[in-house]
Amino acid sequence: MHNHGQDHRDHDHDHGHTHGMRREGNKKGLTIALCITFGIMIAEAIGGWMTNSLALLSDSGHMLSDVGSLALSLMAVWFAAKPASPSKSYGYHRFEILTAFLNGLALFAIAVVIIWESYSRFMEPPVVDSGPMMIIAFIGLVANMVSAWVLLRQGDVKGNINLRSAYLHMISDALGAVGAILAGFFMYQFGWYIADPIISVVVSLMILKGAWSVVRQSIHILMEGTPGKTDIAEITAVLAAIDGVVNVHDVHVWTVTSGYEVFSCHMLIRKGFSPSKVLAQAVPLMEQQFGIRHTTIQVVEEDADVSCWGCQGGVCTFSVAQ
């Protein structure tokens, strides 16, 4: 019975170095965004209270969640850098996925609260001091865009779901600020005070859409789901086409954290073929064609003393010659 493992130690070191550089960029981007967001949150809370604007207060409340989410994301980056231990063999990478999940739930909760508050304002729209409201909302918009730009420039927003959830908070805040500016314009120009709750609901629905995407992806990863672009049937066919391979089964692909996919399978090869030569073809194929660098392939020869007679109910059973 043969297992692939040590052949690619140097490659894994390079991969870890790349992860380290990304982690530092993520940490820097989150720290800057956190400082900006906290300052603007205080300004919008005071401004919303002084002008009696729900749109502004809701945006401030959303920013409060952003401060929490950015702090949580920052803590997740720190935790993910901790080394693996005997009790945590994959390290603490999953903390980033848990953080993304909690951030998504926080966005859901905020959107629901804003919609609920808007309902009462539909009945009797209160008078809002729209001039100062627009000025403060504009300042908030600029701050949100700067924070989002910092995260996009410094962090791995596309590849890291934790950073993407924090980035989504920033973009959602920017939408809230745009909504507050629009509501302020309609109230200032036409006296349409109902614009405040209407635009608040519209922005909340947009927030819900983005939040659902993050929550759904986080749950998929936590449930050991197959990465989105991975086709298990295609992987099996490619490996089975290697000379000497009889069949490939018990195939599993899952995500530990963003950018860290893991693959394992059992491979039955013809007697007389070198397991190490088969592995020397299979492992590079997994990286080059499917982008998976962390692979464990168990190779068993036909008629070997240790032979696999198939997987039943997802469990692979072995017979050992006495």
N, C-alpha and C positions, 0 to 999 in steps of 0.2 A: 504494500500500500504506500503510495507516494503522495506527498503534499508539497505544493509550491509555497515558498515563503521567503527564504533568505536571498533568492537570486537578485531581488531588486531593492536591496537596502539603500544603495546610493541614490537610486531614483526617488525612493520615498523620502530620503533626506532633502533632496531638492524640492520635492513637493511640499514638505513641511516648511522649508524656508520661504517658499512662495506664499503659503498660508500665513506665515508670520508677518510678512510685509503687508499683506492685505489686512491682517488684524490690526496692525499699527495705524494704517490709514483709516480703518473703520473707527478705531478708538478716538483718533484726532477729530474726525468729522463729527462724531457724536458729541464730543465735549464742546466743540464750538457751537453746534446747533443747540445744545442744552442751555448754554449761557444766554444766547440770543433769545430763545423761546421764553425763558424764565422772566427776563426783563420786560418783554412785550406783554406777557400774560398779566403782570401787575398793572401795566398801563391800561390794558383793555378792560380789566375788572373795575378799575376806578372810573374809567370813562363810561362804561356801561351803566354803572350805578348812578353816575351824575346825570346821564342823558336819558335814563329809563328805557334803554334799547335792549330788547330780547336778543336781537341778532348779534349785538356786540357782546352781551353777557354770555350768550351761548358760545360765541367764538372764544371768549376768555376761558369758559369752562372746558372747551375742547383743548385749549392750550394747556390747561392744568393737567389734562390727561396726557398731553404730549410731553410735558416735563417729566411725568411719571414714566411714560413709555421710553423716553430717551435715557433716563437714568437706569431703567431696567435693562435696556439694550446694551448700555455701557457696561453694566455689571455682567451681562451675559458674555460679552466679548472677553472680559477679564476671566470669567469662569472657564470659558472654552480654551483658554491658554494653559490651564492647569494640566500637568502631565497625567497620563493614565495610571491607574493603581490596580492592585489585585482585585479590589471590589468594583472598580469602574474600568473594565478592560479597554473600552473605547474612549476613556477620558470623560470630559464634561461637555463635549460638543453639543449634545442634545439640549443643553440649557438654552441655546440660541433658538431652537425650535419651540421650546416651551414659552420663551419670551414672546416670540412672534404670535403664538396662539393667544396668549394673554392680552397682547396689544390689540389683536383683532377683536377679541371679546369686549375690550374697553371701548373701541370705536362703536361697536354695536350698541352698548349701553348708553353712550352719550347721544347717539342719533335717536334712540327711542325716547330718551328724556326730553330732548328738544322738540320732537314731534308731539309728545304729550303736552308740553307747556304751550306749544303753538295752538293746540286745539281750543284752549280757553280764550286765547287772544283773537281767534276768529270770530267769536261771539261779540266781544267788545274790544276792538283794537284801541290800545291806549295811545295817548299823544307822546310822540318821541321827539327829542331835541336832535333833529337830523343833521344839522351842520357839524357840530363837534363829533357826532357819531361817525360821519364819513371821513373826517380827518384822522381820527384814531384808527379806524378800520384800514385806511390807506397805509398808515405806519405799520400796522400788523401785517398787511399784505407784503410790503417790502421786506419785513423781517422774515416772514415765512419763506419767501422766494430765495432770500440769501441763505437761510438754513438748508433749504432743499438743495440749493446749488452746491453748498459745502459738502453735504452728504454725497451728492452725485459725483463731485470732483475727488473727494478724499476717500470715500468708501466704495465697497463692492455692492452697489444697490441692485444690479441685475442678477448677480450670482448668489447673494446671501439673503435669505428670507428674513432674518432678524433685521438687517439694515433696510430691507425693502418695507418692512412693517413700520419702521421709524420714519422712513421717507414718505410713506403713505400718510402718516399723521401730519407731516409738514404740508403735503399737497392738499389734504383735506382742510387744514387750517387756512391755506391760501384761498380755497374755494369759499370757506366761511367768510373770509374778509371781503372777497369779491361780492358775495351775497349781501353783506352788510352795506357795502358801498352802493349797490344797486337799490337796495331797500331805502337807504338814506336819500338817494336821488329822487325816487318816486314820491317819497313823503315830503321832501323839501320843495319839489317842483309842483306836485299836484295835490298834496295833502292826502295821499292814499296810504293811510296808516296800516291798512290790512296787508300792504306789501311786506311788512316786517315778518309776520308769521308765515306768509306764503313762501317767501324766499328761504326762510329758515327750514321749512319742510323739504323744499327742493334740494337744498344743500345736504340735508340729513340723508335723503334717499341716495344721493351720490356717494356719501360716506359709507352707507350700508353696502353698496355694491363693491367698493374696494375692500371693505372689511371681510366680506364673505369670501373673497378670493384668497386672502391671507389665512383665514380660519380653515378653509377647505384644504389648502395645501399643507398647512401645519398638521392637521389631523391625518392626512394621507401619509406624511412622513412618520408620524408617531405610531401609525398602524403598520409600519414596515411595508408600505405600498411600493410598487415598482416605479422608479423614476419616470417622469412623463414621456421623455423621448426614447425610452428603452423598449425594444421589442424582443421579448424572451424567445419567441418562435424564431426570429432572425438570428439571434445569438446561438441558439441550439443548432440551427442549420449550418452556420459558419463553422462552429467547432466540430460538428459531426463530419464535415467535409475534409477535415485534416486526414492525411494518409495514415491508415492504421487504426483509426477510431471506429469502433463498432456502434456505439451509441452514447448519447449524452443525456443525462436525466438528473432529477432532483435539483433543478436549476433555480437559483434564488438571486435576485438583485434588489437591494434596498439602499436607502439613504440614511447615513448617520447624521449628517448635517449638510448644509448647502455646499455643494462642490466636493462632497466626500461620499462617493457611491461605492458600495461593496458588492462583490460577486462571489458566489460559490456554486460548485456543481460536482457531480460524480461522472467520471468518464471511463467507459469500458473500452480497452484497446485489444487488438489481436495479439496472440502469443508470439513472442519473438521481436515485437516492436519495442524500442527503447522509450520508457515513460518520460525520461528527461528530455529526449528529443521532441516528443509530442508536446510537452509543456513549453519547450523553447519556441514552438510555433504558436501555441494557444495564448500564452500570456501577452506577447506583443500585439496579437490580433485584437485582444480585448481592449487594449489601450488605443491602438490606431483606429479601429473601426467604430468603437463604441465609447471611447473616452473614459473607460473604467480602469483605474490604476491599482486598486486594491482587490486582488483576486486570490481565491483559495480553490484549487482544483484537485480533487482526489482522484487519482488514476489507479485503476485496477486492471490487471491483465486477465484475459480469459483463462479459465482452468487454473488460476492461481490458488495458493493455499487460503488466501483471504479473498473471497469473491462476493460480489454484490448480486443478489438475485432479484433486485427490483424494489421499487418504492410502492408501498401500499398505504393509502391514507396519509400521504405526505411524509411517511417515515421510511427510511431506507434500511433494509434488513441485510445483515451480513452472515455468511456461514464461515466458520473457521474449521479447516481440516484438522482432524485429531491425529 
